[in-house]
């Protein structure tokens, strides 16, 4: 079975990574892609391969809103059409595959499949990123040497934070003691945890309460989409108080597949407390960066090494109750893959008849 979906909106990076004067190269779902902007600032995404000698277009330059191959100077517009050949006429063979792109909520969204299916309304909603002052935001991008679904397993089982992130982000066992409510949609899994009258919780958030020793209510939600885009929200209040008065942290996670054995991990964190405290932001960013880069990345890469090339489910893992959300996500992902494969077979069967 294939490792990647095609007809989904993948997070390919941050909007400000693509400027008019320079291209951005990324491999997404085993596809080398070069992203750039034309003279109007509109995004373009092409397969990062010149049709002449197959050199990466990303090693070229942006000239008058088109991308110029750095090897022999052929130029291509945002649709992938060759618009200049300094060595002779432009033939039909001088064309590059183009992909659909969008910008929303500060993210680059890339659609590798059938562009006719790329509906803007199907982009996962990350608009909560606009709710808090920019001073409370920080972000990162990791390359993780592991299959993207291992990262999905990690984010849909937050009990691991009580052990792997015990010092920085652990909840003192709160997540371990709490079972999620799980909702499944056509292309998403929503897992929600709620713990009442807790004397633990995430320490760095509890410290922001008027009485850090008070009993708290703690809620966490993770909404995962089949593309790997996730919006996580965790909040606490003194027990019984409404959530809209709580201490809340949001995190965008995007586990975008790179190759069968590697993944992009984009994250953005923001909060509704200590919003203008630069020193606090540095402290929190350090703690989160250590948790994601020093703990999650290290553990998941070690997990992949132990698994080798083995398929997770084929290796018959000894599943626990804490795996319920991640297993539903894996089944949903497999159904989406099967549906894409079935659609391709139908197109292949109908092709000769309609010719």
N, C-alpha and C positions, 0 to 999 in steps of 0.2 A: 504493500500500500504506500501511496505517496506520503511525504512528511508535511506537505504544505497545502494550504488553500490558495486559490487564485482570486475568487470573487469575494474579497473582503477588503476593507480599508485598513492597511497596515500603517502604523506610526513609523515614519522614516527619519524623523529627527525634529528639530526645532525650526520654526519659520526663519529666525534670524541667522541660521546657519547658511542659508542660500542668499548670497548677495549678487548684484548685477555684474560685479567684476570678477567673480570666481565661481567655478563649478563645485559641486559636492558629490563625491562618489560613495555609494554604499551598496553592499550586497544584501538584498532582501529576498528571502525565500529562494535562495540559490540563484538569483538573477542579479547580475551586475548592473547597477543603475547609475546614471549620471544625472544630477538635477542642476538646473540653472534658471536664470530669469532672462526674459527678452527685454527689449527696450522699454516696454510699458510696465515692466516689473512683474509680468505674469509668469507663473511657474511652468517649467517644462521638465519632463522626465523621459530620457531615452535609454535604450540598452547601451551599456558602456562599452561599445565595440564598433569601431569603424569598419564598414563593409569592404574596405580596400585590403588592408593587411591585418585587420582584427586588433589593432592597437587600441588601448583604452582612450576614449574621447576625453575622459576626465584629466588626462595628462596634457590636454590642449589649453585653449584660452577662449574667453568670451570676446567676440568682436562684433560690435554693432547689433547686439541682441541675439546672435547665433553662436553656436559652438564650433570652433575650428580645431580640427585634428592636429595635434602637435607633431605628427610624423610627416605628413605631406600636404597639409594646408587645406584639405577639403572642409567645406563648411555645411552645417546642417541647422535647419530651423527647429522650432519647438515641436513641429509635427514629425520630425525625422527626415524631411525632404532635403536632398542636397541642393543648396542654392549657389554654390560656387565650387568649381573644379579648375584649379590653375593649370592642369595638365591636359585639358581637352574638354569634349562635350560631356554633358550630364546624362547618364543612362539610367534606366529604371533600376538597375542593380545597385545604384548608389543611393540607398535609402536605409534608414535605421528605424527599428521598431520603437514606437512611442507608447507611453503609458499615461493614464489619467492621474492627475494630482489635484489636491485641494489644500487649502490652509484654513484651519479653524482652531480657536482657543490656543494659539501660539504653537500649534503642532503642524508638521508636514504629514499629510495623509496620502498614501500611495495605493493605487488599485492596479494590480498586475493582470487581472483577467479581462473578460469581455467588457469593453468600455460602455456598451449599451446598458449594462446592468449596474453601472456605478451611480447610484442615486445619492445625492447629497444628504438626504434625510436619514440615510442608513449609517452615516458617520457617528460613532459612539459619542454620547453627550459628555463633554468635559468642561462645560461652561461654568461649573463651580469654581474654576481657576480664577475667574474674574471677581470673586466676592471679597477678597481680602487685599490689603495694600501690598504693592510689589516688594516692599521692604521685608515682608514676611516670607518671601519665596526663595527657594534655592532648587537647583536641579543637577542631574548628573547623567552620564551615559557610560555604560560598561559593556565590554565584549566578554561574554561568558562562554567558555568552552563546554557547552552542554546542550542537549536537545531542548527546544523551547517548552515542551510540555512538562519537563522537570521544574522549570521556573513557575509554571502555572500551578503545579501541585503545591509548591512552596507557598504561594500567595493565597491559595484557597484552604490551607490548613495553618491557621495563625497560632495554633498551640505551640508551634516550634519556637515562637518568640520567648516563651517561658524558659527555654533551655538554651537555644543557640544565641539569643540576644538577652540573656538574663541580666547582664549589667546595664545595658543601654536602653533597651526597649521592652524588656519583659514586663509582664503584668502581675508578677507575684503568684502565678498559678491561676489567675482569673480566666484566661482563655482556655486553659486545660479543663477547668471545671464546667465550662459553658458549652452547650451544644447549639449549633446554628439552625436557624430556620432557612430552608433552601427553596428558592423559586427558580423555575426554568422557563426561558422564553425561546423563541425561534433561533436566536443567535447569542444568547447570554445565559449566564448563571449568576444569580444574586444570592449571596450567603450573608445572613445577619445574625449577630450574636448580641444577647442582652443579659447583663448580670446586675442584679439588684442587691443593695445593702452590702457592698463589698468593702473590706478593710484594706484591700491591696489596690491593684490597678497600675497603669503606667506611671512610674514614679515622677518623670519629668513633667507630666501633666498635672498630677495630683498636687505637686508643689505650688501650682498657680492658684489653687483654691484659697478662699479666705481662711478656712480651717483645714490645713493639709491632713489632719488626723480624723476628719469626719468620715462617716460611712458614705460611700458613693454609689451611684448607678453608672454603669459603663456600657456603651453600645458601640458596636463595630459593624460596618457593612463593607462588602467587597462585591463589586459588579464587574464580572469578567466577560469579555466578548470573544468570539471565536478567532478574531484577528490577533488576540493577545493583549488588547488594550484593557486596562483595569482602572476603575476609580475606587479608592479605598477611603473610608471616613471612620475616624474614631473620636469619641467624645465622652466626657464625664461631667457629672453634676453632683452636688450633694444630694443624697438620697431623697427622692420625691420631687425635686425641682424640675421644671420643664427643660426640654432639650435645647430650646432656642436661647437659653441663658447659660449653656454649657461651655466648657473649654474644649475646643474642637481642632483636630488636625486632619487635613486632606492630603492624599498622596495619589498622584497619577503614576501608575506603573504600566510600562508597555514592554511586553516580552515578545519582541518581533523576531521571527526566525531569520537566521542568516544563512547557515548551511545545515545539513542534517546533524552536524555535531557542534554547532555554535549558534549563539543567539545574541541579538542586541537587547540590552536592558536599559531603557530610558526611564527616568523617574523625575518627578517634580513634587516638592513638598511645600505646603503653606499652612498657615494657622490663623486663628482669630484672637490670639493673645500675644502679648509682648511684641506687637506688630512693628513698632518703630525702634525696637531695642537691637541695635546692630551687634552688640556683644553677645546677646542671647542667641541671635541668628547664627553667629559663628559657632557657638557652643553646640547648638542643636544640629547644625549641618555636620559638624565633626562626629557627633554621636551617630547620626543616620548614615553618614558615609562609611564609618567603621562597620556598622551593622550590615549594610548592603554589600560593600566591597570586601571587607575583611572577614565577614562571617558567612553571609548567604552565598556569595560567589565562591568562596573557598570550599564550603561544604558541598554545593551542588556540582562543582567541577570534580571533586573527589568522588561523589556519588556516580558521576558519569564514567570516570576511570574504572571504578569497581564494576560497573555494568558492561563496560566495553562496548561492543556493537549490538548488544542484546536489546530486544524490544522489551519495554518495561512490563507490559501485561503478559507477554509470553514467558517472562521469567517467574511468573506466579508469585507476586509479592504477598506477604502475609498482611492483609489489609486490616485496619482498625476502624473504629467508629469515627475517628477524626478525619478519615479519608473520604467521607460521603460526598462532600462538595466537589473535590478534585476528581473523583471517579465519575460523577455525573458530567463534569466538564469534558473529560476524555471521551465519554460515550457520545456527547453532543458533537464534539469535534470529529469523531469517526463517522457519524451520520452525515455531517456536512461534506466531508471528503467523498463519501460514497455517492451523495447526491450530485456532486460535481462530476464524478466519473460517469454516472448514469447519463447526465445531460450530454457529456461529450460523446458517449456511445450513440445516443439518439441522433445527434447531429451527423455523426459519421455514417449512420445507417441511412439517413434521409438524404444525404448529399447527392449520391448518384441518381436518385429518382427525380430530384428537382432540377438536375442539370439538363 
